[in-house]
Amino acid sequence: TTLIRKYGHMVKNVETINQRIEEVINLIKNKEFNPQIFKDQKTALKNNYKSSMETNGFWLDAIEKAEKHKQNIEQVVNVNTMIDSITLNEISILAKKYFDDTYLETLELISE
């Protein structure tokens, strides 16, 4: 999978921005990031999800997806458990998988 990053019109310092992004990605790959930030982001994700659950649109979408994919609608309420189960190690593994050399080469080509 190749991810493409595009910047708005006339962005300066694209190389500096890309370099900083690469540094952060490498920190994540090597599990060298602040566990408190990780915890705070999980909390924010759960809070956003909770807010979404208070809308009719959320439930209409959830019902439609559950029906389409033959899933149990009850798993919607288990999201907090799923989020809590995510580990720093899993995030590192995903970063290594998706932010590979191909991603970084594509990033360089886009900035040129």
C-alpha positions in Angstrom: 0.0 0.0 0.0 1.3 3.4 -1.0 0.2 6.5 0.9 0.4 9.8 -0.9 0.8 13.0 0.9 -0.2 16.2 -0.9 0.3 19.7 0.4 -1.7 22.8 -0.4 -0.7 25.3 -3.0 2.7 27.0 -2.7 3.9 25.2 0.5 7.4 26.1 1.5 9.9 23.8 3.2 8.4 20.6 1.8 11.7 18.8 2.2 11.8 19.9 5.9 8.2 18.8 6.5 8.8 15.4 4.8 12.0 14.9 6.8 10.2 15.6 10.1 7.4 13.2 9.1 10.0 10.5 8.3 11.6 11.1 11.7 8.3 10.7 13.5 7.5 7.6 11.6 10.9 6.1 12.5 10.3 6.9 16.1 7.0 5.0 16.0 8.5 2.1 14.1 11.2 1.8 16.9 8.6 2.2 19.7 10.3 5.4 20.8 7.3 7.5 21.5 5.7 9.0 24.6 3.3 6.4 26.1 1.2 9.3 27.6 0.5 10.7 24.2 -0.5 7.2 23.1 -2.8 6.9 26.1 -4.3 10.4 25.5 -4.9 9.6 21.8 -6.8 6.5 22.7 -8.9 8.5 25.2 -9.6 11.1 22.6 -10.6 8.4 20.0 -13.0 6.8 22.5 -14.5 10.2 23.4 -15.0 11.1 19.7 -16.6 7.7 19.1 -18.9 8.2 22.1 -20.0 11.6 20.7 -20.7 10.0 17.3 -22.8 7.3 18.9 -25.2 10.0 20.1 -26.3 10.8 16.5 -28.9 9.1 14.4 -26.5 9.2 11.4 -24.0 7.1 13.3 -26.6 4.4 14.0 -28.0 4.4 10.5 -24.4 3.9 9.1 -23.6 1.2 11.7 -26.8 -0.7 10.9 -26.1 -0.5 7.1 -22.5 -1.7 7.5 -23.5 -4.5 9.8 -26.1 -5.7 7.3 -23.8 -5.3 4.3 -20.9 -7.2 5.9 -23.1 -9.7 7.8 -21.7 -8.5 11.2 -23.3 -8.4 14.6 -24.5 -4.8 15.3 -23.6 -5.4 19.0 -19.9 -5.1 18.2 -20.5 -1.3 17.8 -20.7 -1.0 21.6 -17.4 -3.0 22.1 -15.2 -0.3 20.4 -13.8 0.9 23.7 -12.6 -2.6 24.5 -11.0 -2.8 21.0 -9.3 0.5 21.4 -8.0 -0.4 24.9 -6.6 -3.6 23.5 -4.3 -1.8 21.0 -0.7 -1.9 22.1 2.4 0.2 21.4 3.9 -2.9 19.8 1.0 -3.3 17.4 1.3 0.3 16.4 5.0 -0.2 15.7 4.3 -3.3 13.6 1.7 -1.4 11.5 4.1 1.5 11.0 6.7 -0.9 9.7 4.2 -2.5 7.4 2.6 0.6 5.9 5.5 3.1 6.1 8.0 1.0 4.3 10.7 2.0 1.8 8.2 2.3 -1.0 6.2 4.8 0.9 9.4 6.9 1.6 10.4 6.7 -2.1 7.0 7.9 -3.1 7.2 10.7 -0.6 10.5 11.8 -2.2 9.1 11.8 -5.7 6.1 13.8 -4.7 8.2 16.5 -3.1 10.4 16.9 -6.3 
